[in-house]
C-alpha cells in the first residue's frame, strides 16, 4: 500500500542518531564537537546525566557554548543529546490540524520532519530485488524569529541546522541495508516557510513561524530477505 511509505519514513526518522560527542575546552569556555548536527542557538540539549543546557552561541566550525537552565553545572562534556525530530505526514489540509493538536509547546514538536502526501510509487515484480521506489518530498523545519531576524539570520540560525539534519537523515538511509544507496537528491532552502505562493515557497500549512529546507529524493527499498540486503 502507498500509505506504508509513511511508516517506512517514520521508522527511518526514529533511527536518526540524535547524539553528538563533545569535549569541554575550559580556557575557551566552549564545548567542541566534530559535528553539531542540527544543534542551534536558543535550543536545549541534555548530557548523559539528563542535565539540561541552553545553547547560547554556536559557531559553525562546530563549537557550542552552553549554559545550564537549572543549576550552574561546571561544563557540558561528553555525550550530548539533541531534541529528537518530530515526524508528521499528510496532505497540506490534514497536517496542520494533526500538528496543532500534538501539543501547545512548539519547542516540544520541533524540529519537524514532514512527509508531504500524496506520493508516487513504482512497484516491482517478483524477479526484482527491489520492493518499491518512492518519490518523496520531505520538509525539515524549525521555529524562527520573524520579528528580529533578517534573511541572513534565518539562514544562519535555522536553515543551515536543518540542512545538517537533512545530511543526518541521508546518512541514516545510507547506513540501512534495506535501502538502495541514494545517489542524488535535491535540496531547496527557504528563509521563511510559507511566505510566498507557488512561484516561490509552498503555502504555509502550519500555524507557526518556520524556516528550513525541502528534500526531494527517490527512496528505493529492497525486498525483505533479498540477497543484496
Secondary structure by P-SEA (a helix, b strand, c coil): cccaaaaaaaaaaaacccbbbbbbbccccbbbbcccccccccbbbbccccbbbbbccccccbbbbbbbccccccccccccccccbbbbbccaaaaaaaaaacccccccccccccccccbbbbbbccccccccccbbbbbbbbbbbcccccaaaaaaacaaaaaaaaaaaaaaaaacccccccccbbbbbbccccccccccccccccccccccbbbbbbbbbcccccccc
